[in-house]
Amino acid sequence: WARPRAFERARATPEGKRTCAACDGFGTRACARCEARGRENARRDGEVQARGAWPRWCVDCRGSGRSVCMDCLGTGAHRDPIGFRMGED
């Protein structure tokens, strides 16, 4: 049987930058579509599916249960806002 690996950090955070607060520097987050289950038809109560039922894999994470962090775009480093703000004094 294959054993799952622990999630590794995306890359080393560049010198002088802080890690992303949303993904804690990993570059990935739990998939919101399948709730980190990897399948869209997984039972929420933890029971096994009915006999003959085929898994319907999540299209966002492709069955891994993890998706790219959109706050840091998978780099694991904090991104400052781009552009300028109107109306703030």
N, C-alpha and C positions, 0 to 999 in steps of 0.2 A: 504494500500500500504506500502511496505517496503521502508524505507528511507536508502540511502547509508550512511555508516559511513565514517567519515574522516579517512584518512590514519594515522595509528599510527606508531610510531617508532618501529623498530624491537625489540630492547632491550635497556636498558640503556648502553650508551657507557662506557666501562671499564675506571677506573681511570687512567689518564695519557695518554690516547689514544685520537686522534682526530677523528672526524666523517669523513665518506667517502664523498669525494667531488662529486662523480658521482651521488649518490642517496640522498645526504644531510642527511645521517644517518637513512633513512627509511628502507633500506634493499631491497627495490623494486624500479623498474623503469618502465616507460611507455613501453609497449610491442612494439617492433620494427616491428614485423610481421604484426600486425593488426592496427598499429598506435593508440593504446590505445582505440580502439573501441570495442574490445571483439569479433567481428565477422569478418570473412574474406570477406563476401559479403555485408558489410554495405555500403550504398551509401555515397560518400564523400561530396555531396552537401547538406546533412542534410535532404533530403526528405525521406518519408516513402517508404518501399519496395513495389513492386508490390503485388497485392492481390494473395494469395496462395503461395508466396515465403517463404520458410523456411530458418531460419538463419543457416549459416554454421559457427559454433563456431571455434575460433582460437585454434589450437592445442598447441601453445606455452604457452599461458596464461590461457587456458581453459575458456575463456569468461570473465575473470575479467578485462582485459585491462592492467594488471600489471604483470611483470615478475621479477624474482630474479635478483638482481644486481650482475653481474659477476665480478665487481671490488672488492667487499668486501664479496662476496659469501653469501649475505643476513644477515650479522652480523651488518651492519651499521657503523662499525669501519674501519678506514684507515688501509690498509695492505701494508707493506713495500715490496719491491721486494725480492724474494727468490733467493738465490744463489750468484754468483759473476759475475762480468762483465769483459770481455776480451778486451784488447786493449785500455783501458782508463788509462791515466796517472794521 
